[in-house]
Amino acid sequence: MFLMWIVPLLLIGFAVYAISGNKLVTVLKPVADRTCPQCNQAAQNNWKNCPHCGQAL
Ligand SMILES: [Zn+2]
């Protein structure tokens, strides 16, 4: 059988693609992934206060 080996190869390839795809999403995710509850401006995760309105984050 010529196609027997291609099935696990495809599964491995898909798993690698899924894992690297998730990593790619994490890498490409913007730093500011949350917003201020007060003024709805983008806020970075390490910000303690909103620079726009001073709301504690
Ligand atoms: Zn704000």
N, CA, C, O and the ligand as a Tripos MOL2 file, in Angstrom:
@<TRIPOS>MOLECULE
protein
  229   227    58     0     0
PROTEIN
NO_CHARGES

@<TRIPOS>ATOM
      1 N           0.8400   -1.2100    0.0000 N.3       1 MET1
      2 CA          0.0000    0.0000    0.0000 C.3       1 MET1
      3 C           0.8650    1.2450    0.0000 C.2       1 MET1
      4 O           1.7430    1.4090    0.8480 O.2       1 MET1
      5 N           0.6190    2.0850   -0.9210 N.am      2 PHE2
      6 CA          1.4330    3.2830   -1.0810 C.3       2 PHE2
      7 C           0.9290    4.4310   -0.2010 C.2       2 PHE2
      8 O           1.7020    5.2870    0.2290 O.2       2 PHE2
      9 N          -0.3770    4.4290    0.0560 N.am      3 LEU3
     10 CA         -0.9490    5.5580    0.7920 C.3       3 LEU3
     11 C          -1.0000    5.3220    2.3000 C.2       3 LEU3
     12 O          -1.4710    6.1830    3.0430 O.2       3 LEU3
     13 N          -0.5150    4.1500    2.7640 N.am      4 MET4
     14 CA         -0.6460    3.8400    4.1880 C.3       4 MET4
     15 C           0.1200    4.8310    5.0580 C.2       4 MET4
     16 O          -0.3610    5.2290    6.1190 O.2       4 MET4
     17 N           1.2990    5.2260    4.6140 N.am      5 TRP5
     18 CA          2.1620    6.0660    5.4680 C.3       5 TRP5
     19 C           1.7410    7.5250    5.4660 C.2       5 TRP5
     20 O           2.1640    8.2990    6.3250 O.2       5 TRP5
     21 N           0.9130    7.9020    4.5050 N.am      6 ILE6
     22 CA          0.5860    9.3290    4.3720 C.3       6 ILE6
     23 C          -0.4740    9.7520    5.3820 C.2       6 ILE6
     24 O          -0.6080   10.9390    5.6820 O.2       6 ILE6
     25 N          -1.2350    8.7780    5.9120 N.am      7 VAL7
     26 CA         -2.2980    9.1370    6.8660 C.3       7 VAL7
     27 C          -1.7130    9.6410    8.1890 C.2       7 VAL7
     28 O          -2.0650   10.7420    8.6140 O.2       7 VAL7
     29 N          -0.8200    8.8730    8.8690 N.am      8 PRO8
     30 CA         -0.2200    9.4370   10.0980 C.3       8 PRO8
     31 C           0.5990   10.6830    9.8140 C.2       8 PRO8
     32 O           0.6790   11.5790   10.6550 O.2       8 PRO8
     33 N           1.2060   10.7500    8.6430 N.am      9 LEU9
     34 CA          1.9820   11.9380    8.2740 C.3       9 LEU9
     35 C           1.0690   13.1600    8.2230 C.2       9 LEU9
     36 O           1.4360   14.2390    8.6890 O.2       9 LEU9
     37 N          -0.1100   12.9850    7.6600 N.am     10 LEU10
     38 CA         -1.0630   14.0910    7.5890 C.3      10 LEU10
     39 C          -1.5330   14.4900    8.9850 C.2      10 LEU10
     40 O          -1.6880   15.6740    9.2850 O.2      10 LEU10
     41 N          -1.7630   13.4700    9.8480 N.am     11 LEU11
     42 CA         -2.2020   13.7690   11.2070 C.3      11 LEU11
     43 C          -1.1390   14.5610   11.9520 C.2      11 LEU11
     44 O          -1.4430   15.5360   12.6390 O.2      11 LEU11
     45 N           0.1310   14.1250   11.8070 N.am     12 ILE12
     46 CA          1.2280   14.8370   12.4720 C.3      12 ILE12
     47 C           1.3220   16.2570   11.9130 C.2      12 ILE12
     48 O           1.4710   17.2270   12.6570 O.2      12 ILE12
     49 N           1.2340   16.3520   10.6050 N.am     13 GLY13
     50 CA          1.3080   17.6650    9.9840 C.3      13 GLY13
     51 C           0.1970   18.5750   10.4550 C.2      13 GLY13
     52 O           0.4190   19.7630   10.6890 O.2      13 GLY13
     53 N          -0.9940   18.0270   10.5960 N.am     14 PHE14
     54 CA         -2.1160   18.8380   11.0620 C.3      14 PHE14
     55 C          -1.9130   19.2710   12.5060 C.2      14 PHE14
     56 O          -2.2160   20.4070   12.8690 O.2      14 PHE14
     57 N          -1.3850   18.3380   13.3480 N.am     15 ALA15
     58 CA         -1.1290   18.6800   14.7460 C.3      15 ALA15
     59 C          -0.0940   19.7850   14.8380 C.2      15 ALA15
     60 O          -0.2670   20.7390   15.5970 O.2      15 ALA15
     61 N           0.9790   19.6660   14.0730 N.am     16 VAL16
     62 CA          2.0210   20.7030   14.0810 C.3      16 VAL16
     63 C           1.4430   22.0210   13.6070 C.2      16 VAL16
     64 O           1.7340   23.0800   14.1620 O.2      16 VAL16
     65 N           0.6140   21.9410   12.5670 N.am     17 TYR17
     66 CA          0.0070   23.1630   12.0380 C.3      17 TYR17
     67 C          -0.8900   23.8180   13.0820 C.2      17 TYR17
     68 O          -0.8790   25.0370   13.2500 O.2      17 TYR17
     69 N          -1.6750   22.9810   13.7900 N.am     18 ALA18
     70 CA         -2.5800   23.5310   14.7950 C.3      18 ALA18
     71 C          -1.7900   24.1790   15.9270 C.2      18 ALA18
     72 O          -2.1370   25.2670   16.3860 O.2      18 ALA18
     73 N          -0.7170   23.5060   16.3810 N.am     19 ILE19
     74 CA          0.0750   24.0460   17.4940 C.3      19 ILE19
     75 C           0.7580   25.3320   17.0630 C.2      19 ILE19
     76 O           0.6870   26.3400   17.7660 O.2      19 ILE19
     77 N           1.4160   25.3040   15.9160 N.am     20 SER20
     78 CA          2.1190   26.5080   15.4700 C.3      20 SER20
     79 C           1.1280   27.6030   15.1340 C.2      20 SER20
     80 O           1.4290   28.7850   15.3060 O.2      20 SER20
     81 N          -0.0550   27.2260   14.6560 N.am     21 GLY21
     82 CA         -1.0690   28.2290   14.3890 C.3      21 GLY21
     83 C          -1.4970   28.9370   15.6570 C.2      21 GLY21
     84 O          -1.6780   30.1540   15.6570 O.2      21 GLY21
     85 N          -1.6630   28.1790   16.7560 N.am     22 ASN22
     86 CA         -2.0100   28.8050   18.0250 C.3      22 ASN22
     87 C          -0.9100   29.7350   18.4870 C.2      22 ASN22
     88 O          -1.1800   30.8310   18.9770 O.2      22 ASN22
     89 N           0.3500   29.2920   18.3300 N.am     23 LYS23
     90 CA          1.4680   30.1420   18.7330 C.3      23 LYS23
     91 C           1.4810   31.4070   17.8980 C.2      23 LYS23
     92 O           1.7420   32.5020   18.3980 O.2      23 LYS23
     93 N           1.1970   31.2360   16.6190 N.am     24 LEU24
     94 CA          1.1930   32.3980   15.7190 C.3      24 LEU24
     95 C           0.1250   33.3850   16.1640 C.2      24 LEU24
     96 O           0.3460   34.5960   16.1600 O.2      24 LEU24
     97 N          -1.0320   32.8620   16.5450 N.am     25 VAL25
     98 CA         -2.1010   33.7410   17.0170 C.3      25 VAL25
     99 C          -1.6460   34.4760   18.2700 C.2      25 VAL25
    100 O          -1.9070   35.6690   18.4240 O.2      25 VAL25
    101 N          -0.9520   33.7500   19.1840 N.am     26 THR26
    102 CA         -0.4750   34.3870   20.4120 C.3      26 THR26
    103 C           0.5360   35.4780   20.0940 C.2      26 THR26
    104 O           0.5220   36.5490   20.7010 O.2      26 THR26
    105 N           1.4280   35.1890   19.1220 N.am     27 VAL27
    106 CA          2.4620   36.1630   18.7750 C.3      27 VAL27
    107 C           1.8330   37.3860   18.1310 C.2      27 VAL27
    108 O           2.2150   38.5220   18.4100 O.2      27 VAL27
    109 N           0.8670   37.1350   17.2700 N.am     28 LEU28
    110 CA          0.2900   38.2390   16.5130 C.3      28 LEU28
    111 C          -0.7860   38.9840   17.2830 C.2      28 LEU28
    112 O          -1.2710   40.0260   16.8410 O.2      28 LEU28
    113 N          -1.1530   38.4470   18.4340 N.am     29 LYS29
    114 CA         -2.1970   39.0880   19.2090 C.3      29 LYS29
    115 C          -1.7110   40.4640   19.6570 C.2      29 LYS29
    116 O          -0.5800   40.5810   20.1280 O.2      29 LYS29
    117 N          -2.5040   41.4760   19.5300 N.am     30 PRO30
    118 CA         -2.0600   42.8130   19.9380 C.3      30 PRO30
    119 C          -1.7960   42.8600   21.4320 C.2      30 PRO30
    120 O          -2.4140   42.1410   22.2180 O.2      30 PRO30
    121 N          -0.8600   43.7270   21.8020 N.am     31 VAL31
    122 CA         -0.4990   43.8440   23.2190 C.3      31 VAL31
    123 C          -1.6820   44.3490   24.0170 C.2      31 VAL31
    124 O          -1.9590   43.8710   25.1170 O.2      31 VAL31
    125 N          -2.3670   45.3100   23.4550 N.am     32 ALA32
    126 CA         -3.5190   45.8650   24.1360 C.3      32 ALA32
    127 C          -4.7370   45.0030   23.8160 C.2      32 ALA32
    128 O          -5.4520   45.2520   22.8450 O.2      32 ALA32
    129 N          -4.9620   43.9850   24.6500 N.am     33 ASP33
    130 CA         -6.0590   43.0710   24.3640 C.3      33 ASP33
    131 C          -7.1900   43.2390   25.3610 C.2      33 ASP33
    132 O          -8.0690   42.3810   25.4470 O.2      33 ASP33
    133 N          -7.1830   44.3120   26.1020 N.am     34 ARG34
    134 CA         -8.3350   44.6010   26.9560 C.3      34 ARG34
    135 C          -8.6070   46.0950   26.9030 C.2      34 ARG34
    136 O          -7.7760   46.8800   26.4450 O.2      34 ARG34
    137 N          -9.7530   46.4620   27.3650 N.am     35 THR35
    138 CA        -10.1480   47.8620   27.2610 C.3      35 THR35
    139 C         -10.5190   48.3810   28.6430 C.2      35 THR35
    140 O         -10.8850   47.6260   29.5430 O.2      35 THR35
    141 N         -10.4110   49.6780   28.7720 N.am     36 CYS36
    142 CA        -10.7820   50.3400   30.0230 C.3      36 CYS36
    143 C         -12.2930   50.2350   30.2210 C.2      36 CYS36
    144 O         -13.0530   50.5090   29.2920 O.2      36 CYS36
    145 N         -12.7390   49.8400   31.4180 N.am     37 PRO37
    146 CA        -14.1860   49.7560   31.6510 C.3      37 PRO37
    147 C         -14.8510   51.1200   31.7150 C.2      37 PRO37
    148 O         -16.0660   51.2460   31.5610 O.2      37 PRO37
    149 N         -14.0340   52.1330   31.9460 N.am     38 GLN38
    150 CA        -14.5850   53.4820   32.1060 C.3      38 GLN38
    151 C         -14.7760   54.1630   30.7580 C.2      38 GLN38
    152 O         -15.8710   54.6190   30.4280 O.2      38 GLN38
    153 N         -13.6720   54.2260   29.9650 N.am     39 CYS39
    154 CA        -13.7230   55.0080   28.7260 C.3      39 CYS39
    155 C         -13.6150   54.1270   27.4880 C.2      39 CYS39
    156 O         -13.6920   54.6250   26.3650 O.2      39 CYS39
    157 N         -13.4340   52.7980   27.6870 N.am     40 ASN40
    158 CA        -13.4260   51.8340   26.5910 C.3      40 ASN40
    159 C         -12.2290   52.0130   25.6600 C.2      40 ASN40
    160 O         -12.2730   51.5500   24.5210 O.2      40 ASN40
    161 N         -11.1770   52.6610   26.1040 N.am     41 GLN41
    162 CA         -9.9530   52.7690   25.3200 C.3      41 GLN41
    163 C          -9.1150   51.5200   25.5250 C.2      41 GLN41
    164 O          -9.2280   50.8460   26.5480 O.2      41 GLN41
    165 N          -8.2520   51.2080   24.5230 N.am     42 ALA42
    166 CA         -7.3720   50.0510   24.6320 C.3      42 ALA42
    167 C          -6.3880   50.2510   25.7760 C.2      42 ALA42
    168 O          -5.8320   51.3360   25.9460 O.2      42 ALA42
    169 N          -6.1770   49.1920   26.5620 N.am     43 ALA43
    170 CA         -5.2610   49.2630   27.6950 C.3      43 ALA43
    171 C          -4.3860   48.0300   27.6950 C.2      43 ALA43
    172 O          -4.8720   46.9250   27.4510 O.2      43 ALA43
    173 N          -3.1110   48.1980   27.9640 N.am     44 GLN44
    174 CA         -2.1980   47.0620   28.0080 C.3      44 GLN44
    175 C          -2.3440   46.3330   29.3290 C.2      44 GLN44
    176 O          -2.8060   46.8880   30.3250 O.2      44 GLN44
    177 N          -1.9290   45.0510   29.3070 N.am     45 ASN45
    178 CA         -2.1360   44.2000   30.4660 C.3      45 ASN45
    179 C          -1.3700   44.6870   31.6930 C.2      45 ASN45
    180 O          -1.8320   44.5050   32.8200 O.2      45 ASN45
    181 N          -0.2060   45.3020   31.4900 N.am     46 ASN46
    182 CA          0.6350   45.6880   32.6260 C.3      46 ASN46
    183 C           0.3180   47.0980   33.1180 C.2      46 ASN46
    184 O           1.0010   47.6120   34.0040 O.2      46 ASN46
    185 N          -0.6870   47.7110   32.5640 N.am     47 TRP47
    186 CA         -1.0500   49.0450   33.0160 C.3      47 TRP47
    187 C          -1.9230   48.9310   34.2550 C.2      47 TRP47
    188 O          -2.8810   48.1600   34.2970 O.2      47 TRP47
    189 N          -1.5670   49.7150   35.2590 N.am     48 LYS48
    190 CA         -2.3410   49.7010   36.4990 C.3      48 LYS48
    191 C          -3.5300   50.6460   36.4070 C.2      48 LYS48
    192 O          -4.5890   50.4070   36.9870 O.2      48 LYS48
    193 N          -3.3240   51.7250   35.6620 N.am     49 ASN49
    194 CA         -4.3970   52.7110   35.5180 C.3      49 ASN49
    195 C          -4.5560   53.0560   34.0470 C.2      49 ASN49
    196 O          -3.6070   52.9690   33.2680 O.2      49 ASN49
    197 N          -5.7430   53.4390   33.6870 N.am     50 CYS50
    198 CA         -6.0020   53.8710   32.3210 C.3      50 CYS50
    199 C          -5.3410   55.2210   32.1000 C.2      50 CYS50
    200 O          -5.5590   56.1430   32.8870 O.2      50 CYS50
    201 N          -4.5270   55.3650   31.0340 N.am     51 PRO51
    202 CA         -3.8830   56.6500   30.7690 C.3      51 PRO51
    203 C          -4.8500   57.6850   30.2270 C.2      51 PRO51
    204 O          -4.5210   58.8690   30.1580 O.2      51 PRO51
    205 N          -6.0230   57.2540   29.8500 N.am     52 HIS52
    206 CA         -6.9740   58.1830   29.2340 C.3      52 HIS52
    207 C          -7.8670   58.8300   30.2820 C.2      52 HIS52
    208 O          -8.1540   60.0240   30.1980 O.2      52 HIS52
    209 N          -8.3030   58.0680   31.2540 N.am     53 CYS53
    210 CA         -9.2350   58.6110   32.2300 C.3      53 CYS53
    211 C          -8.7930   58.3560   33.6680 C.2      53 CYS53
    212 O          -9.4180   58.8720   34.5950 O.2      53 CYS53
    213 N          -7.7170   57.5630   33.8820 N.am     54 GLY54
    214 CA         -7.2170   57.3370   35.2310 C.3      54 GLY54
    215 C          -7.9340   56.2300   35.9750 C.2      54 GLY54
    216 O          -7.6660   56.0130   37.1570 O.2      54 GLY54
    217 N          -8.8310   55.5310   35.3200 N.am     55 GLN55
    218 CA         -9.5580   54.4340   35.9470 C.3      55 GLN55
    219 C          -8.5950   53.3080   36.2960 C.2      55 GLN55
    220 O          -7.7810   52.9100   35.4630 O.2      55 GLN55
    221 N          -8.6780   52.7960   37.5050 N.am     56 ALA56
    222 CA         -7.8580   51.6420   37.9070 C.3      56 ALA56
    223 C          -8.2840   50.4300   37.1050 C.2      56 ALA56
    224 O          -9.4740   50.1360   36.9910 O.2      56 ALA56
    225 N          -7.3000   49.7200   36.5430 N.am     57 LEU57
    226 CA         -7.6070   48.5700   35.7030 C.3      57 LEU57
    227 C          -7.4140   47.2560   36.4530 C.2      57 LEU57
    228 O          -7.6300   46.1850   35.8860 O.2      57 LEU57
    229 ZN        -10.1150   54.8360   30.6980 Zn       58 ZN58
@<TRIPOS>BOND
     1     1     2 1
     2     2     3 1
     3     3     4 2
     4     3     5 am
     5     5     6 1
     6     6     7 1
     7     7     8 2
     8     7     9 am
     9     9    10 1
    10    10    11 1
    11    11    12 2
    12    11    13 am
    13    13    14 1
    14    14    15 1
    15    15    16 2
    16    15    17 am
    17    17    18 1
    18    18    19 1
    19    19    20 2
    20    19    21 am
    21    21    22 1
    22    22    23 1
    23    23    24 2
    24    23    25 am
    25    25    26 1
    26    26    27 1
    27    27    28 2
    28    27    29 am
    29    29    30 1
    30    30    31 1
    31    31    32 2
    32    31    33 am
    33    33    34 1
    34    34    35 1
    35    35    36 2
    36    35    37 am
    37    37    38 1
    38    38    39 1
    39    39    40 2
    40    39    41 am
    41    41    42 1
    42    42    43 1
    43    43    44 2
    44    43    45 am
    45    45    46 1
    46    46    47 1
    47    47    48 2
    48    47    49 am
    49    49    50 1
    50    50    51 1
    51    51    52 2
    52    51    53 am
    53    53    54 1
    54    54    55 1
    55    55    56 2
    56    55    57 am
    57    57    58 1
    58    58    59 1
    59    59    60 2
    60    59    61 am
    61    61    62 1
    62    62    63 1
    63    63    64 2
    64    63    65 am
    65    65    66 1
    66    66    67 1
    67    67    68 2
    68    67    69 am
    69    69    70 1
    70    70    71 1
    71    71    72 2
    72    71    73 am
    73    73    74 1
    74    74    75 1
    75    75    76 2
    76    75    77 am
    77    77    78 1
    78    78    79 1
    79    79    80 2
    80    79    81 am
    81    81    82 1
    82    82    83 1
    83    83    84 2
    84    83    85 am
    85    85    86 1
    86    86    87 1
    87    87    88 2
    88    87    89 am
    89    89    90 1
    90    90    91 1
    91    91    92 2
    92    91    93 am
    93    93    94 1
    94    94    95 1
    95    95    96 2
    96    95    97 am
    97    97    98 1
    98    98    99 1
    99    99   100 2
   100    99   101 am
   101   101   102 1
   102   102   103 1
   103   103   104 2
   104   103   105 am
   105   105   106 1
   106   106   107 1
   107   107   108 2
   108   107   109 am
   109   109   110 1
   110   110   111 1
   111   111   112 2
   112   111   113 am
   113   113   114 1
   114   114   115 1
   115   115   116 2
   116   115   117 am
   117   117   118 1
   118   118   119 1
   119   119   120 2
   120   119   121 am
   121   121   122 1
   122   122   123 1
   123   123   124 2
   124   123   125 am
   125   125   126 1
   126   126   127 1
   127   127   128 2
   128   127   129 am
   129   129   130 1
   130   130   131 1
   131   131   132 2
   132   131   133 am
   133   133   134 1
   134   134   135 1
   135   135   136 2
   136   135   137 am
   137   137   138 1
   138   138   139 1
   139   139   140 2
   140   139   141 am
   141   141   142 1
   142   142   143 1
   143   143   144 2
   144   143   145 am
   145   145   146 1
   146   146   147 1
   147   147   148 2
   148   147   149 am
   149   149   150 1
   150   150   151 1
   151   151   152 2
   152   151   153 am
   153   153   154 1
   154   154   155 1
   155   155   156 2
   156   155   157 am
   157   157   158 1
   158   158   159 1
   159   159   160 2
   160   159   161 am
   161   161   162 1
   162   162   163 1
   163   163   164 2
   164   163   165 am
   165   165   166 1
   166   166   167 1
   167   167   168 2
   168   167   169 am
   169   169   170 1
   170   170   171 1
   171   171   172 2
   172   171   173 am
   173   173   174 1
   174   174   175 1
   175   175   176 2
   176   175   177 am
   177   177   178 1
   178   178   179 1
   179   179   180 2
   180   179   181 am
   181   181   182 1
   182   182   183 1
   183   183   184 2
   184   183   185 am
   185   185   186 1
   186   186   187 1
   187   187   188 2
   188   187   189 am
   189   189   190 1
   190   190   191 1
   191   191   192 2
   192   191   193 am
   193   193   194 1
   194   194   195 1
   195   195   196 2
   196   195   197 am
   197   197   198 1
   198   198   199 1
   199   199   200 2
   200   199   201 am
   201   201   202 1
   202   202   203 1
   203   203   204 2
   204   203   205 am
   205   205   206 1
   206   206   207 1
   207   207   208 2
   208   207   209 am
   209   209   210 1
   210   210   211 1
   211   211   212 2
   212   211   213 am
   213   213   214 1
   214   214   215 1
   215   215   216 2
   216   215   217 am
   217   217   218 1
   218   218   219 1
   219   219   220 2
   220   219   221 am
   221   221   222 1
   222   222   223 1
   223   223   224 2
   224   223   225 am
   225   225   226 1
   226   226   227 1
   227   227   228 2
@<TRIPOS>SUBSTRUCTURE
     1 MET1         2 RESIDUE 1 A MET
     2 PHE2         6 RESIDUE 1 A PHE
     3 LEU3        10 RESIDUE 1 A LEU
     4 MET4        14 RESIDUE 1 A MET
     5 TRP5        18 RESIDUE 1 A TRP
     6 ILE6        22 RESIDUE 1 A ILE
     7 VAL7        26 RESIDUE 1 A VAL
     8 PRO8        30 RESIDUE 1 A PRO
     9 LEU9        34 RESIDUE 1 A LEU
    10 LEU10       38 RESIDUE 1 A LEU
    11 LEU11       42 RESIDUE 1 A LEU
    12 ILE12       46 RESIDUE 1 A ILE
    13 GLY13       50 RESIDUE 1 A GLY
    14 PHE14       54 RESIDUE 1 A PHE
    15 ALA15       58 RESIDUE 1 A ALA
    16 VAL16       62 RESIDUE 1 A VAL
    17 TYR17       66 RESIDUE 1 A TYR
    18 ALA18       70 RESIDUE 1 A ALA
    19 ILE19       74 RESIDUE 1 A ILE
    20 SER20       78 RESIDUE 1 A SER
    21 GLY21       82 RESIDUE 1 A GLY
    22 ASN22       86 RESIDUE 1 A ASN
    23 LYS23       90 RESIDUE 1 A LYS
    24 LEU24       94 RESIDUE 1 A LEU
    25 VAL25       98 RESIDUE 1 A VAL
    26 THR26      102 RESIDUE 1 A THR
    27 VAL27      106 RESIDUE 1 A VAL
    28 LEU28      110 RESIDUE 1 A LEU
    29 LYS29      114 RESIDUE 1 A LYS
    30 PRO30      118 RESIDUE 1 A PRO
    31 VAL31      122 RESIDUE 1 A VAL
    32 ALA32      126 RESIDUE 1 A ALA
    33 ASP33      130 RESIDUE 1 A ASP
    34 ARG34      134 RESIDUE 1 A ARG
    35 THR35      138 RESIDUE 1 A THR
    36 CYS36      142 RESIDUE 1 A CYS
    37 PRO37      146 RESIDUE 1 A PRO
    38 GLN38      150 RESIDUE 1 A GLN
    39 CYS39      154 RESIDUE 1 A CYS
    40 ASN40      158 RESIDUE 1 A ASN
    41 GLN41      162 RESIDUE 1 A GLN
    42 ALA42      166 RESIDUE 1 A ALA
    43 ALA43      170 RESIDUE 1 A ALA
    44 GLN44      174 RESIDUE 1 A GLN
    45 ASN45      178 RESIDUE 1 A ASN
    46 ASN46      182 RESIDUE 1 A ASN
    47 TRP47      186 RESIDUE 1 A TRP
    48 LYS48      190 RESIDUE 1 A LYS
    49 ASN49      194 RESIDUE 1 A ASN
    50 CYS50      198 RESIDUE 1 A CYS
    51 PRO51      202 RESIDUE 1 A PRO
    52 HIS52      206 RESIDUE 1 A HIS
    53 CYS53      210 RESIDUE 1 A CYS
    54 GLY54      214 RESIDUE 1 A GLY
    55 GLN55      218 RESIDUE 1 A GLN
    56 ALA56      222 RESIDUE 1 A ALA
    57 LEU57      226 RESIDUE 1 A LEU
    58 ZN58       229 GROUP 0 **** ****
